[in-house]
Amino acid sequence: VQLQASGGGLVQAGGSLRLSCAASGIIFSTNAMLWYRQAPGKKREWVATANRADDTAYADSVKGRFTVYRDNTKNTLYLQMNDLKPEDTAVYYCHAPDWAIWGQGTQVTVSS
């Protein structure tokens, strides 16, 4: 049972990144999947949720800029991040709450 996050990197403000989270060992299609992030010195915070249907939810801080979606044929969760801001700098984690597992995190750094 594993979540493998990838796609982070260094980008200038206003740029875009797409994060991926590949799941193995779980019944991906029937699970809600979430993205969280943790900035240095701050608590981990919820970013977005992709439920089983095309039902999504976002934190106010990313609404309108981030899009969460899933490809159940590939057991992969995505987070498309546009118009990135320096305050989006954090380690991003994917999470499968029904299985109580977390990905290892991928670093996103946005320069001003």
C-alpha positions in Angstrom: 0.0 0.0 0.0 1.7 3.1 -1.2 1.3 6.7 -2.5 4.1 8.1 -4.6 3.9 11.9 -5.1 5.9 13.7 -7.8 6.0 16.8 -9.9 7.3 19.4 -7.5 10.0 21.9 -8.4 11.0 25.5 -8.5 8.9 27.9 -10.4 8.5 31.7 -10.7 5.4 33.5 -9.4 2.6 33.2 -11.9 3.9 29.9 -13.2 2.3 26.4 -13.2 3.1 23.0 -12.0 1.2 19.7 -12.0 1.6 17.3 -9.1 0.9 13.6 -9.4 0.2 10.9 -6.8 0.4 7.3 -8.0 -1.4 4.8 -5.8 -0.7 1.2 -5.4 -2.2 -1.5 -3.2 -5.5 0.2 -2.7 -8.8 0.2 -4.4 -8.2 3.7 -5.8 -11.4 4.3 -7.6 -13.6 4.0 -4.5 -11.5 6.2 -2.3 -11.6 9.9 -1.6 -8.2 11.4 -2.2 -6.8 14.6 -0.7 -3.9 17.0 -1.1 -2.3 18.7 1.8 0.7 21.0 2.1 3.0 22.1 4.9 5.1 25.2 4.7 8.2 25.7 6.9 7.2 26.4 10.5 3.5 25.9 9.8 1.0 23.2 10.4 0.0 20.8 7.6 -3.1 22.3 5.9 -5.7 20.8 3.6 -5.6 21.9 0.0 -8.1 19.9 -2.1 -10.3 16.8 -2.2 -11.3 14.6 -5.1 -14.1 12.3 -4.1 -15.3 9.2 -6.0 -17.5 11.0 -8.3 -16.5 14.3 -10.0 -16.9 16.0 -6.7 -14.1 18.3 -5.7 -13.5 20.8 -2.9 -10.8 23.4 -2.4 -9.3 25.5 0.3 -10.2 29.2 -0.2 -6.5 30.0 -0.6 -6.3 28.0 -3.8 -9.8 28.1 -5.2 -9.8 29.3 -8.8 -6.1 28.5 -9.2 -5.7 24.8 -8.4 -7.6 21.9 -10.0 -7.7 18.5 -8.5 -8.6 15.5 -10.7 -8.1 11.8 -10.8 -7.5 9.1 -13.5 -8.9 5.9 -12.1 -7.6 3.9 -15.0 -4.1 4.9 -13.9 -4.7 4.9 -10.1 -3.3 8.5 -10.1 -4.4 11.7 -8.5 -3.3 15.1 -9.9 -3.1 18.7 -8.7 -2.8 21.3 -11.5 -1.5 24.5 -9.9 -1.7 27.7 -11.9 -0.9 31.3 -11.1 1.4 30.1 -8.3 2.3 32.5 -5.5 5.3 32.6 -3.1 2.9 31.7 -0.3 2.2 28.4 -2.1 5.7 27.3 -1.3 5.4 24.1 0.7 5.8 20.3 0.7 2.7 18.8 -0.9 1.4 15.5 0.3 -1.3 13.3 -1.1 -3.5 11.4 1.4 -5.9 8.5 1.3 -7.9 8.8 4.5 -9.9 5.6 4.1 -6.6 3.8 4.2 -4.8 6.2 6.6 -1.8 6.5 4.3 0.2 9.5 3.1 2.6 10.0 0.2 6.1 11.0 0.9 5.7 14.6 -0.1 7.0 16.7 -3.0 8.6 20.1 -2.6 7.1 23.1 -4.4 9.0 26.4 -4.3 7.7 29.6 -5.8 10.0 32.5 -6.2 8.9 36.1 -6.3 
